[in-house]
Amino acid sequence: MRGDVAGLIDGATKIPAVSSGQLAPHLLRHQKNFFIRLETISARAAIEAGLDLEEILVIEEMYITKCESLENTDRIKNLQYHMIVDYADRVAKFRNLSGNNSRLFSEVSRYIRNHISEPIKTSEIADALGKSRGGLTTDFKKQTGMNLSDFIKLKKIQEAEELLYETEKSLVAISMYLGFSSQSHFCRVFKEVKGLTPSEYREKKFF
C-alpha cells in the first residue's frame, strides 16, 4: 500500500466474485472471511507504511466488528470498498505530512492521541514537548506543510469518523467526547474537513 487512493479504488471495484464454496459453505460467511483477510492485509500494510500501531489496531477491530454485524453481502462489499479507500487515504496523508522529518510529527501525533478528549491548544503541545509555541508551529509547518491547528482538527475528525462507524453514539456525545465546545461547532469543523456533515457521512458510509 503506497497511499495510491485511485489505484486501490480501481482495484477494489474489480475484485472478482468467488463462489461461496471456495472459502465457506455460506456466501455471507465467505464474504465476511474475505473481508477479514483483506482488512488484515490492509492494516499490516498501513503499519509498515509508518502509521501508528495502536491507532491501526483500533481501526482494524472497528472494521471487523462492523463487518460481523452485517447480514447483507452488498453492505459488506460497500464496507470493504470504503475500508480500502480509508486506509489508502490515511497512508497518503501520513506520507504527505510526515515527510522526511517524522520525529516532531510523531511526537505531536502522540500528544493529540493521548489528549483527544480535551480541547487541545498549540501552546499546551509546545509545553509538553519543551518548545516555544512559535517555534513549534513554525517547525511543524516547515516539516509538514500544514498548520498545527489544522492538524489538530484533522486528528479529531479522524477519531470522529471511527466513532461514527463503530458506534451509535449521538452527535452530541461525540462532540463532547472530542472536546468541542458544542455540537454545532463539531458539525462545522467536520464539514470543513470532510466536505459533508457527520450525519451525511454516517449515512453514506453505512448504507
C-alpha positions in Angstrom: 0.0 0.0 0.0 1.6 3.3 -1.1 -1.3 5.7 -0.5 -2.4 5.3 -4.1 -6.1 6.0 -3.5 -7.1 6.0 -7.1 -5.3 2.7 -7.8 -6.8 1.0 -4.8 -10.3 2.3 -5.6 -10.0 0.8 -9.1 -8.7 -2.5 -7.6 -11.5 -2.7 -5.1 -14.1 -2.4 -7.8 -12.5 -5.1 -9.8 -12.1 -7.8 -7.2 -13.6 -10.9 -8.9 -16.5 -12.8 -7.4 -15.7 -16.1 -5.9 -18.1 -19.0 -5.4 -19.2 -19.4 -1.9 -18.0 -23.0 -1.6 -14.4 -21.9 -2.0 -13.9 -20.4 1.4 -17.1 -21.1 3.4 -20.3 -23.1 2.9 -22.4 -19.9 3.0 -22.0 -16.9 0.8 -22.4 -14.4 3.7 -19.7 -16.2 5.8 -17.5 -16.3 2.7 -17.8 -12.5 2.2 -17.0 -11.9 5.9 -14.0 -14.2 5.8 -12.7 -12.5 2.6 -13.3 -9.0 4.2 -11.3 -10.0 7.3 -8.4 -11.3 5.3 -8.3 -8.1 3.2 -8.7 -5.9 6.3 -5.7 -7.7 7.9 -3.6 -7.2 4.8 -4.5 -3.5 4.6 -3.9 -2.9 8.3 -0.5 -4.6 8.1 0.5 -2.5 5.1 -0.6 0.7 6.8 1.6 -0.2 9.8 4.5 -0.9 7.6 4.0 2.4 5.9 4.6 4.1 9.3 1.1 4.7 10.7 0.7 4.3 14.5 0.3 0.7 15.6 -2.2 1.4 18.4 -4.3 3.6 16.1 -4.4 1.0 13.3 -5.3 -1.9 15.7 -8.3 0.1 16.9 -9.4 0.8 13.3 -8.9 -2.9 12.4 -11.0 -4.0 15.3 -13.7 -1.5 14.4 -13.9 -2.6 10.7 -14.0 -6.3 11.7 -16.7 -5.7 14.3 -18.8 -3.7 11.8 -18.4 -6.4 9.2 -19.5 -9.2 11.6 -22.6 -7.2 12.4 -23.8 -7.0 8.8 -26.2 -9.6 7.3 -26.2 -8.4 3.8 -23.4 -9.1 1.3 -23.9 -5.9 -0.6 -23.3 -3.9 2.6 -20.2 -5.9 3.3 -18.9 -5.2 -0.2 -19.7 -1.5 0.4 -17.8 -1.5 3.7 -14.9 -3.3 2.0 -14.7 -0.6 -0.6 -14.7 2.2 1.9 -12.2 0.3 4.2 -9.6 0.1 1.4 -10.1 3.8 0.4 -9.9 4.8 4.1 -6.5 3.0 4.6 -5.1 4.4 1.4 -6.2 7.9 2.3 -4.6 7.6 5.8 -1.3 6.4 4.3 -1.3 9.2 1.7 -2.0 11.9 4.3 0.7 10.4 6.6 3.3 10.4 3.9 2.4 14.0 2.8 2.5 15.3 6.4 5.4 13.4 7.9 7.9 13.8 5.0 11.5 13.0 6.0 11.3 14.6 9.4 9.0 12.3 11.3 10.1 12.7 14.9 8.3 16.0 15.5 5.3 14.7 13.6 5.2 11.5 15.7 5.5 13.4 19.0 2.7 15.8 18.1 0.5 13.0 16.9 1.1 11.0 20.1 0.2 14.1 22.2 -3.0 14.6 20.3 -4.0 11.0 20.5 -3.4 10.9 24.3 -5.5 14.1 24.8 -8.1 13.6 22.1 -11.0 14.1 24.6 -9.7 17.6 25.6 -9.8 20.9 23.9 -6.2 20.9 22.6 -4.2 24.2 22.4 -0.9 24.5 20.4 0.7 26.2 23.5 -0.1 23.0 25.5 1.6 20.8 23.0 4.6 23.2 22.9 4.9 23.0 26.7 4.7 19.2 26.7 7.5 19.0 24.0 9.7 21.6 25.7 9.4 24.1 22.8 8.1 27.6 22.4 4.7 28.0 20.8 6.1 30.0 17.9 9.0 27.5 17.4 6.7 24.5 17.4 4.2 25.9 14.9 6.9 27.2 12.6 8.8 23.8 12.7 5.6 21.8 12.2 4.5 23.9 9.2 8.0 23.7 7.7 8.2 20.0 8.1 4.6 19.0 7.1 3.3 21.9 5.1 0.3 22.1 7.3 -0.7 24.4 10.1 -0.6 22.7 13.5 -4.1 23.9 14.4 -5.5 22.3 11.2 -3.7 19.1 12.0 -5.4 19.0 15.4 -8.7 19.4 13.7 -7.8 16.6 11.2 -6.9 14.1 14.0 -10.1 14.9 15.9 -12.2 14.4 12.8 -10.5 11.1 12.1 -11.4 10.0 15.6 -15.0 11.2 14.9 -15.1 9.1 11.7 -14.3 5.9 13.7 -16.9 6.7 16.3 -19.5 7.3 13.6 -18.5 3.9 12.1 -18.1 1.9 15.2 -20.8 3.2 17.5 -24.3 4.6 17.5 -23.3 7.5 19.8 -25.2 10.7 19.1 -23.5 13.7 17.6 -23.8 15.5 20.9 -22.0 12.6 22.7 -19.3 12.5 20.0 -18.8 16.3 20.1 -18.5 16.2 23.9 -16.1 13.3 23.9 -13.8 15.1 21.4 -13.7 18.3 23.4 -15.7 20.5 21.0 -17.5 23.5 22.6 -20.8 22.4 21.1 -22.5 20.0 18.6 -22.8 22.8 16.1 -19.0 23.6 16.4 -18.3 19.9 15.9 -20.5 19.7 12.8 -19.0 22.8 11.3 -15.4 21.5 11.7 -16.4 18.1 10.4 -17.9 19.5 7.3 -14.9 21.8 6.8 -12.6 18.8 6.9 -14.7 16.1 5.2 -17.0 18.2 2.9 -20.2 16.8 4.4 -21.9 16.7 7.8 -21.4 13.9 10.4 -25.0 12.7 9.7 -24.4 12.6 6.0 -21.1 10.8 6.5 -22.6 8.2 8.7 -25.4 7.5 6.3 -23.1 7.4 3.3 -20.6 5.0 5.0 -23.1 2.6 6.4 -25.7 2.4 3.6 
